[in-house]
Amino acid sequence: MAVLNILHFPDPRLRTRAKSVAEFDKALASLASDMLETMYAAPGIGLAATQVDHHIRMLVMDISEDKSKPQVLVNPEILVSEGEEEMDEGCLSVPGYYETVRRAERIRVRAQDVKGEFFEIEADGLEAVCIQHEMDHLEGKLFVDYLSSLKRDRIRKKLEKQQKQVGRA
């Protein structure tokens, strides 16, 4: 297992739309393990393959307090979404920023595991928000896209400045 490099906003690769996974092999299982290790090390509760520059429809997550319930969703699709709630969100690709985003309160998702077996999840609260947030990444969308253009531009400029400073160090 390895900790992967996480792309940071405004990196244009974060805008890449992920392709469906057709091959369920050892490389896919290895990438899922690396993504979980990367997510835990960051630390975070979710990570999409797009964020680590692999443009396939896979995400990992673990919202448990003790990091004991890792989940891998390959080719996820939302079957049902109900209600509406607002929650503060952050993102490993937009480090240090948290903003309120409105999403569906409850969802039912169908996905595959790393072996290609289909399963469904009924999720609400933080789990539903996390899945929707990571699925947005698979479409090339970030949580900052839900903000006003003024807020988004401010965040982009601050992160670009930080990245330039790190590059000089």
Accessible surface in RSA format (square Angstrom, percent):
REM  Atomic radii and reference values for relative SASA: ProtOr
REM  Chains: A
REM  Algorithm: Lee & Richards
REM  Probe-radius: 1.40
REM  Slices: 20
REM RES _ NUM      All-atoms   Total-Side   Main-Chain    Non-polar    All polar
REM                ABS   REL    ABS   REL    ABS   REL    ABS   REL    ABS   REL
RES MET A   1   169.29  87.7  93.36  61.8  75.93 180.8  82.16  69.9  87.13 115.4
RES ALA A   2    47.24  43.4  42.42  65.5   4.82  11.0  47.24  66.5   0.00   0.0
RES VAL A   3    89.39  58.8  60.46  54.7  28.93  69.7  60.46  52.5  28.93  78.5
RES LEU A   4    41.87  23.3  33.40  23.9   8.48  21.3  36.73  25.8   5.14  13.8
RES ASN A   5   119.15  82.2 101.13  97.7  18.02  43.4  42.13 101.4  77.02  74.4
RES ILE A   6    25.66  14.6  17.60  13.1   8.06  19.4  17.60  12.7   8.06  21.9
RES LEU A   7     6.15   3.4   3.86   2.8   2.29   5.8   6.15   4.3   0.00   0.0
RES HIS A   8    68.98  37.7  62.49  43.4   6.49  16.6  37.49  38.6  31.49  36.6
RES PHE A   9     8.35   4.2   8.35   5.2   0.00   0.0   8.35   5.1   0.00   0.0
RES PRO A  10    38.71  28.2  23.78  21.7  14.93  54.3  25.28  20.9  13.42  83.4
RES ASP A  11    30.43  21.3  21.60  21.5   8.84  20.9  11.20  26.4  19.23  19.2
RES PRO A  12   105.97  77.2  97.55  88.9   8.43  30.6 100.37  82.9   5.60  34.8
RES ARG A  13   105.81  44.4 104.84  53.4   0.98   2.3  43.59  59.6  62.23  37.7
RES LEU A  14     0.38   0.2   0.38   0.3   0.00   0.0   0.38   0.3   0.00   0.0
RES ARG A  15   100.03  42.0  80.71  41.1  19.32  46.0  49.07  67.1  50.96  30.9
RES THR A  16    52.95  37.7  45.61  46.2   7.34  17.5  37.48  50.3  15.47  23.4
RES ARG A  17   160.71  67.5 149.35  76.1  11.36  27.0  51.70  70.7 109.01  66.1
RES ALA A  18     9.45   8.7   0.00   0.0   9.45  21.5   0.00   0.0   9.45  25.0
RES LYS A  19   153.24  74.8 148.35  91.0   4.89  11.6 106.88  96.2  46.36  49.4
RES SER A  20    81.21  68.6  59.91  80.0  21.29  49.1  31.10  66.2  50.10  70.2
RES VAL A  21    14.86   9.8   4.85   4.4  10.01  24.1   8.03   7.0   6.83  18.5
RES ALA A  22    99.00  91.0  64.95 100.2  34.05  77.5  70.82  99.7  28.18  74.7
RES GLU A  23   125.01  71.8 116.60  88.2   8.41  20.0  46.83  90.6  78.18  63.8
RES PHE A  24    58.43  29.2  25.27  15.6  33.17  86.3  25.54  15.5  32.89  94.1
RES ASP A  25    58.45  40.9  45.96  45.7  12.49  29.5  34.66  81.6  23.79  23.7
RES LYS A  26   182.32  88.9 175.21 107.5   7.11  16.9 120.58 108.5  61.73  65.8
RES ALA A  27    70.29  64.6  55.20  85.2  15.09  34.3  62.84  88.5   7.45  19.7
RES LEU A  28    10.50   5.8   6.69   4.8   3.81   9.6  10.01   7.0   0.48   1.3
RES ALA A  29    37.58  34.6  35.08  54.1   2.50   5.7  35.51  50.0   2.07   5.5
RES SER A  30    60.92  51.5  52.79  70.5   8.12  18.7  31.91  68.0  29.01  40.6
RES LEU A  31    20.29  11.3  17.79  12.7   2.50   6.3  19.70  13.8   0.58   1.6
RES ALA A  32     3.68   3.4   3.68   5.7   0.00   0.0   3.68   5.2   0.00   0.0
RES SER A  33    39.42  33.3  37.41  49.9   2.01   4.6   6.37  13.6  33.05  46.3
RES ASP A  34    20.83  14.6  20.83  20.7   0.00   0.0   0.00   0.0  20.83  20.8
RES MET A  35     0.00   0.0   0.00   0.0   0.00   0.0   0.00   0.0   0.00   0.0
RES LEU A  36    27.01  15.0  27.01  19.3   0.00   0.0  27.01  19.0   0.00   0.0
RES GLU A  37    49.74  28.6  45.45  34.4   4.28  10.2  20.21  39.1  29.52  24.1
RES THR A  38     1.79   1.3   1.11   1.1   0.67   1.6   1.11   1.5   0.67   1.0
RES MET A  39     0.00   0.0   0.00   0.0   0.00   0.0   0.00   0.0   0.00   0.0
RES TYR A  40    68.00  31.7  53.50  30.4  14.50  37.7  54.03  40.6  13.97  17.2
RES ALA A  41    64.13  59.0  27.05  41.7  37.08  84.4  39.71  55.9  24.42  64.7
RES ALA A  42    43.65  40.1   3.96   6.1  39.69  90.3  14.68  20.7  28.97  76.7
RES PRO A  43   105.41  76.8  90.23  82.3  15.18  55.2  90.45  74.7  14.96  93.0
RES GLY A  44    13.08  16.1   0.00   N/A  13.08  16.1  13.03  35.7   0.05   0.1
RES ILE A  45    61.59  35.0  58.95  43.9   2.64   6.4  58.95  42.4   2.64   7.2
RES GLY A  46     5.52   6.8   0.00   N/A   5.52   6.8   0.00   0.0   5.52  12.4
RES LEU A  47     0.00   0.0   0.00   0.0   0.00   0.0   0.00   0.0   0.00   0.0
RES ALA A  48     0.00   0.0   0.00   0.0   0.00   0.0   0.00   0.0   0.00   0.0
RES ALA A  49     0.00   0.0   0.00   0.0   0.00   0.0   0.00   0.0   0.00   0.0
RES THR A  50     0.00   0.0   0.00   0.0   0.00   0.0   0.00   0.0   0.00   0.0
RES GLN A  51     1.52   0.8   1.52   1.1   0.00   0.0   0.00   0.0   1.52   1.2
RES VAL A  52     8.14   5.4   0.00   0.0   8.14  19.6   0.00   0.0   8.14  22.1
RES ASP A  53    58.20  40.8  42.49  42.3  15.71  37.1  12.77  30.1  45.43  45.3
RES HIS A  54    78.60  43.0  73.80  51.3   4.80  12.3  44.19  45.5  34.41  40.0
RES HIS A  55    44.59  24.4  34.79  24.2   9.80  25.1  32.31  33.3  12.27  14.3
RES ILE A  56    46.00  26.2  46.00  34.3   0.00   0.0  46.00  33.1   0.00   0.0
RES ARG A  57    33.11  13.9  33.11  16.9   0.00   0.0  10.17  13.9  22.94  13.9
RES MET A  58     0.00   0.0   0.00   0.0   0.00   0.0   0.00   0.0   0.00   0.0
RES LEU A  59     0.00   0.0   0.00   0.0   0.00   0.0   0.00   0.0   0.00   0.0
RES VAL A  60     0.00   0.0   0.00   0.0   0.00   0.0   0.00   0.0   0.00   0.0
RES MET A  61     0.00   0.0   0.00   0.0   0.00   0.0   0.00   0.0   0.00   0.0
RES ASP A  62     0.00   0.0   0.00   0.0   0.00   0.0   0.00   0.0   0.00   0.0
RES ILE A  63    54.83  31.2  37.92  28.2  16.91  40.8  37.95  27.3  16.88  45.8
RES SER A  64    17.50  14.8   6.31   8.4  11.18  25.8  15.98  34.0   1.52   2.1
RES GLU A  65   176.96 101.6 145.51 110.1  31.45  74.9  68.31 132.1 108.65  88.7
RES ASP A  66   107.07  75.0  79.11  78.7  27.96  66.1  46.73 110.0  60.34  60.2
RES LYS A  67    81.25  39.6  65.36  40.1  15.89  37.8  53.44  48.1  27.81  29.6
RES SER A  68    64.42  54.4  35.86  47.9  28.56  65.8  37.35  79.5  27.07  37.9
RES LYS A  69   138.97  67.8 133.34  81.8   5.64  13.4  88.63  79.8  50.34  53.6
RES PRO A  70    69.50  50.7  47.73  43.5  21.77  79.1  47.84  39.5  21.67 134.7
RES GLN A  71    44.94  25.1  40.03  29.3   4.91  11.7  26.47  56.4  18.47  14.0
RES VAL A  72    30.32  19.9  21.56  19.5   8.75  21.1  21.56  18.7   8.75  23.7
RES LEU A  73     0.02   0.0   0.02   0.0   0.00   0.0   0.02   0.0   0.00   0.0
RES VAL A  74     0.00   0.0   0.00   0.0   0.00   0.0   0.00   0.0   0.00   0.0
RES ASN A  75    30.73  21.2  20.60  19.9  10.13  24.4  14.67  35.3  16.06  15.5
RES PRO A  76     2.62   1.9   0.00   0.0   2.62   9.5   0.00   0.0   2.62  16.3
RES GLU A  77    80.09  46.0  78.43  59.3   1.66   4.0  25.26  48.9  54.83  44.8
RES ILE A  78    66.91  38.1  40.08  29.9  26.83  64.7  40.08  28.9  26.83  72.8
RES LEU A  79    59.62  33.2  27.06  19.4  32.55  81.8  30.43  21.4  29.19  78.5
RES VAL A  80    53.45  35.2  48.18  43.6   5.27  12.7  53.45  46.4   0.00   0.0
RES SER A  81    66.90  56.5  40.30  53.8  26.60  61.3   5.52  11.8  61.37  86.0
RES GLU A  82    86.57  49.7  79.33  60.0   7.24  17.2  28.97  56.0  57.60  47.0
RES GLY A  83    50.63  62.4   0.00   N/A  50.63  62.4  24.62  67.6  26.01  58.2
RES GLU A  84   114.21  65.6  90.69  68.6  23.52  56.0  25.24  48.8  88.98  72.6
RES GLU A  85    40.35  23.2  32.19  24.4   8.16  19.4  19.40  37.5  20.95  17.1
RES GLU A  86    97.74  56.1  69.42  52.5  28.32  67.4  21.90  42.4  75.85  61.9
RES MET A  87    51.01  26.4  45.26  30.0   5.75  13.7  45.88  39.0   5.13   6.8
RES ASP A  88    98.75  69.2  76.11  75.8  22.64  53.5  24.71  58.2  74.04  73.8
RES GLU A  89     9.66   5.5   5.14   3.9   4.52  10.8   9.44  18.3   0.22   0.2
RES GLY A  90    25.11  31.0   0.00   N/A  25.11  31.0   5.55  15.2  19.56  43.8
RES CYS A  91    15.73  11.9   0.26   0.3  15.47  36.4   6.71  17.0   9.02   9.7
RES LEU A  92    34.36  19.1  26.38  18.9   7.98  20.1  28.13  19.8   6.22  16.7
RES SER A  93     0.00   0.0   0.00   0.0   0.00   0.0   0.00   0.0   0.00   0.0
RES VAL A  94     0.23   0.2   0.00   0.0   0.23   0.6   0.00   0.0   0.23   0.6
RES PRO A  95    54.22  39.5  45.58  41.5   8.65  31.4  50.18  41.4   4.04  25.1
RES GLY A  96    66.98  82.6   0.00   N/A  66.98  82.6  32.91  90.3  34.07  76.3
RES TYR A  97    38.94  18.2  36.87  21.0   2.07   5.4  33.52  25.2   5.43   6.7
RES TYR A  98   153.18  71.5 131.14  74.6  22.03  57.3  85.38  64.2  67.80  83.6
RES GLU A  99    37.23  21.4  34.36  26.0   2.87   6.8   2.98   5.8  34.25  28.0
RES THR A 100    71.54  50.9  53.65  54.4  17.89  42.6  31.78  42.7  39.76  60.1
RES VAL A 101     3.40   2.2   0.00   0.0   3.40   8.2   2.53   2.2   0.87   2.3
RES ARG A 102   133.68  56.1 118.42  60.4  15.26  36.3  27.09  37.0 106.59  64.6
RES ARG A 103    16.75   7.0   6.97   3.6   9.78  23.3  12.16  16.6   4.59   2.8
RES ALA A 104    18.14  16.7  10.81  16.7   7.33  16.7  13.01  18.3   5.14  13.6
RES GLU A 105    61.90  35.5  61.90  46.8   0.00   0.0   4.61   8.9  57.28  46.8
RES ARG A 106    97.59  41.0  97.34  49.6   0.25   0.6  44.89  61.3  52.70  31.9
RES ILE A 107     5.47   3.1   0.00   0.0   5.47  13.2   3.11   2.2   2.37   6.4
RES ARG A 108    80.38  33.7  79.99  40.8   0.39   0.9   9.77  13.4  70.60  42.8
RES VAL A 109     0.52   0.3   0.17   0.2   0.36   0.9   0.17   0.1   0.36   1.0
RES ARG A 110    81.81  34.3  81.59  41.6   0.22   0.5  13.12  17.9  68.69  41.6
RES ALA A 111     0.70   0.6   0.28   0.4   0.42   1.0   0.70   1.0   0.00   0.0
RES GLN A 112    19.16  10.7  19.16  14.0   0.00   0.0   0.09   0.2  19.07  14.5
RES ASP A 113    46.03  32.2  46.03  45.8   0.00   0.0  20.71  48.7  25.31  25.2
RES VAL A 114    35.70  23.5  31.69  28.7   4.01   9.7  31.69  27.5   4.01  10.9
RES LYS A 115   166.28  81.1 142.69  87.6  23.59  56.2  89.21  80.3  77.08  82.1
RES GLY A 116    17.59  21.7   0.00   N/A  17.59  21.7   6.37  17.5  11.23  25.1
RES GLU A 117   112.88  64.8 111.21  84.1   1.68   4.0  33.75  65.3  79.13  64.6
RES PHE A 118   133.74  66.9 106.72  66.1  27.03  70.3 106.75  64.7  27.00  77.3
RES PHE A 119    64.23  32.1  54.04  33.5  10.19  26.5  64.22  38.9   0.01   0.0
RES GLU A 120    93.35  53.6  63.26  47.9  30.09  71.6  25.53  49.4  67.82  55.4
RES ILE A 121    23.48  13.4  19.34  14.4   4.14  10.0  23.48  16.9   0.00   0.0
RES GLU A 122   128.85  74.0 104.18  78.8  24.68  58.8  49.72  96.2  79.14  64.6
RES ALA A 123     6.57   6.0   0.00   0.0   6.57  15.0   3.89   5.5   2.68   7.1
RES ASP A 124    85.91  60.2  81.37  81.0   4.54  10.7  10.31  24.3  75.60  75.4
RES GLY A 125    24.17  29.8   0.00   N/A  24.17  29.8  22.88  62.8   1.29   2.9
RES LEU A 126    78.22  43.6  71.49  51.1   6.73  16.9  71.49  50.2   6.73  18.1
RES GLU A 127    37.22  21.4  36.49  27.6   0.72   1.7   4.32   8.4  32.89  26.9
RES ALA A 128     0.00   0.0   0.00   0.0   0.00   0.0   0.00   0.0   0.00   0.0
RES VAL A 129     6.04   4.0   6.04   5.5   0.00   0.0   6.04   5.2   0.00   0.0
RES CYS A 130     5.82   4.4   1.75   2.0   4.07   9.6   4.07  10.3   1.75   1.9
RES ILE A 131     0.00   0.0   0.00   0.0   0.00   0.0   0.00   0.0   0.00   0.0
RES GLN A 132    18.43  10.3  16.61  12.1   1.82   4.3   6.06  12.9  12.37   9.4
RES HIS A 133    12.76   7.0  11.51   8.0   1.25   3.2   6.94   7.2   5.82   6.8
RES GLU A 134     8.13   4.7   8.13   6.1   0.00   0.0   0.00   0.0   8.13   6.6
RES MET A 135    21.57  11.2  20.96  13.9   0.62   1.5  21.28  18.1   0.29   0.4
RES ASP A 136    21.94  15.4  21.55  21.5   0.39   0.9   1.26   3.0  20.68  20.6
RES HIS A 137     0.73   0.4   0.73   0.5   0.00   0.0   0.21   0.2   0.52   0.6
RES LEU A 138     0.00   0.0   0.00   0.0   0.00   0.0   0.00   0.0   0.00   0.0
RES GLU A 139    70.60  40.5  52.92  40.0  17.67  42.1  37.08  71.7  33.51  27.4
RES GLY A 140     7.94   9.8   0.00   N/A   7.94   9.8   0.49   1.4   7.45  16.7
RES LYS A 141    75.45  36.8  74.79  45.9   0.66   1.6  35.69  32.1  39.76  42.4
RES LEU A 142     1.47   0.8   0.60   0.4   0.87   2.2   1.47   1.0   0.00   0.0
RES PHE A 143     1.56   0.8   0.00   0.0   1.56   4.1   0.00   0.0   1.56   4.5
RES VAL A 144     0.00   0.0   0.00   0.0   0.00   0.0   0.00   0.0   0.00   0.0
RES ASP A 145    42.98  30.1  22.21  22.1  20.77  49.1  13.90  32.7  29.08  29.0
RES TYR A 146    86.23  40.3  50.76  28.9  35.47  92.3  44.63  33.5  41.59  51.3
RES LEU A 147    20.58  11.5   7.67   5.5  12.91  32.4  12.23   8.6   8.35  22.5
RES SER A 148    65.55  55.4  47.05  62.8  18.51  42.6  54.10 115.2  11.45  16.0
RES SER A 149    68.68  58.0  63.09  84.2   5.59  12.9  27.80  59.2  40.88  57.3
RES LEU A 150   115.40  64.3 111.47  79.7   3.93   9.9 114.85  80.7   0.55   1.5
RES LYS A 151    89.62  43.7  88.52  54.3   1.11   2.6  50.71  45.6  38.92  41.5
RES ARG A 152    59.26  24.9  59.26  30.2   0.00   0.0   8.93  12.2  50.33  30.5
RES ASP A 153    57.15  40.0  57.15  56.9   0.00   0.0   6.32  14.9  50.83  50.7
RES ARG A 154   126.60  53.2 124.31  63.4   2.29   5.4  46.40  63.4  80.20  48.6
RES ILE A 155     7.84   4.5   7.82   5.8   0.01   0.0   7.84   5.6   0.00   0.0
RES ARG A 156    67.55  28.4  67.55  34.4   0.00   0.0  19.89  27.2  47.66  28.9
RES LYS A 157   125.28  61.1 119.54  73.3   5.74  13.7  68.83  62.0  56.45  60.1
RES LYS A 158   109.25  53.3 106.14  65.1   3.11   7.4  60.94  54.9  48.31  51.5
RES LEU A 159     2.88   1.6   2.88   2.1   0.00   0.0   2.88   2.0   0.00   0.0
RES GLU A 160    57.08  32.8  55.51  42.0   1.58   3.8  18.16  35.1  38.92  31.8
RES LYS A 161   134.20  65.5 130.90  80.3   3.30   7.9  76.40  68.8  57.80  61.6
RES GLN A 162    87.53  48.9  86.55  63.3   0.97   2.3  32.71  69.6  54.82  41.6
RES GLN A 163    73.14  40.9  62.23  45.5  10.90  26.0  40.57  86.4  32.56  24.7
RES LYS A 164   135.27  66.0 125.84  77.2   9.43  22.4  76.90  69.2  58.37  62.2
RES GLN A 165    89.98  50.3  83.17  60.8   6.81  16.2  27.09  57.7  62.89  47.7
RES VAL A 166   114.27  75.2 103.99  94.1  10.28  24.8 106.80  92.8   7.47  20.3
RES GLY A 167    66.32  81.8   0.00   N/A  66.32  81.8  36.23  99.4  30.09  67.4
RES ARG A 168   186.43  78.3 150.53  76.7  35.90  85.5  71.40  97.6 115.03  69.7
RES ALA A 169   121.13 111.4  50.51  78.0  70.62 160.6  89.51 126.0  31.62  83.8
END  Absolute sums over single chains surface
CHAIN  1 A     9055.5       7295.6       1759.9       4759.7       4295.9
END  Absolute sums over all chains
TOTAL          9055.5       7295.6       1759.9       4759.7       4295.9
